[in-house]
Amino acid sequence: MTTGPRKIHDFCWSNMLTPEPAKAQEFFSKVLGWTYGEIPGMGHLLKVDGQNMGAMFDVNGMNTPPSTPPHIGVLIKVADVDATVARVQALGGKARPAFDVGPNGRMAVCFDPSGANFDVWQEKSQPTRTDDSTHHGSPSWFECLTTDPAACVPFYSGLFGWTTQAMPMPGFEYTVFSLDGTPVAGCMTLVPESGGTVPHWGTVFTVDDADKAAALTAEFGGTVLMPPHDVPGVGRASVLKSPQGVVFQVIRYAR
């Protein structure tokens, strides 16, 4: 897991789009311990241990396309957004034209061959996340949940230079992506328990106690989609949904 400024081709930011942002902030502060900072006129920063790791926006805001579902979007750091867009298209994915986000950076909205969305970010004046992914509430793992692993695994490996390792699981195969020898993400076939019916990237948050996180989710109006369960050699995990409809995963890593 990672700490400090994220490397090129690592996951550098998380954007949550949710209805009722004020209620969502209250919910996630109770379950994941987040604190917040204002982005004037736009939304709020998400903080772990005082460190920025993402942002929260109103899914019904004027800058969000109609019918966008509540979700957590992932951003991956790149050296050159425009070159990455060209590479996405050459490898069989799709990408919208890159654009500047003020002086902060340059980004593009991309889709892998199965349609899962991910964004790429070229840092300029705005530093990306530096939080410790081993701490409670921090994003620590990311999963491509897809209908076509055979196409998506070589796509991401070719795009970001991630190395791959197939890990057979009961009833399915899981692929681990690594960056410079450090595991950063996984890929598996989409299943109903993942909290979605279309290919997407899921985000996993470190917690001190997965059972407590699930209990708090239910207590404060959320839904436990997959009860806490042990993942041998990894930790204890659960799939949850906020009262506002945002699906997320939590895990207490094995020590």
Secondary structure as GFF3:
##gff-version 3
##sequence-region A 1 255
A	DSSP	beta_strand	11	18	.	.	.	ID=ss1
A	DSSP	alpha_helix	21	32	.	.	.	ID=ss2
A	DSSP	beta_strand	35	39	.	.	.	ID=ss3
A	DSSP	beta_strand	43	48	.	.	.	ID=ss4
A	DSSP	beta_strand	51	58	.	.	.	ID=ss5
A	DSSP	beta_strand	71	77	.	.	.	ID=ss6
A	DSSP	alpha_helix	81	90	.	.	.	ID=ss7
A	DSSP	beta_strand	94	95	.	.	.	ID=ss8
A	DSSP	beta_strand	99	101	.	.	.	ID=ss9
A	DSSP	beta_strand	105	111	.	.	.	ID=ss10
A	DSSP	beta_strand	117	123	.	.	.	ID=ss11
A	DSSP	beta_strand	139	146	.	.	.	ID=ss12
A	DSSP	alpha_helix	149	160	.	.	.	ID=ss13
A	DSSP	beta_strand	163	169	.	.	.	ID=ss14
A	DSSP	beta_strand	172	179	.	.	.	ID=ss15
A	DSSP	beta_strand	182	189	.	.	.	ID=ss16
A	DSSP	three_ten_helix	192	194	.	.	.	ID=ss17
A	DSSP	beta_strand	200	206	.	.	.	ID=ss18
A	DSSP	alpha_helix	210	219	.	.	.	ID=ss19
A	DSSP	beta_strand	223	231	.	.	.	ID=ss20
A	DSSP	beta_strand	235	241	.	.	.	ID=ss21
A	DSSP	beta_strand	247	253	.	.	.	ID=ss22
###
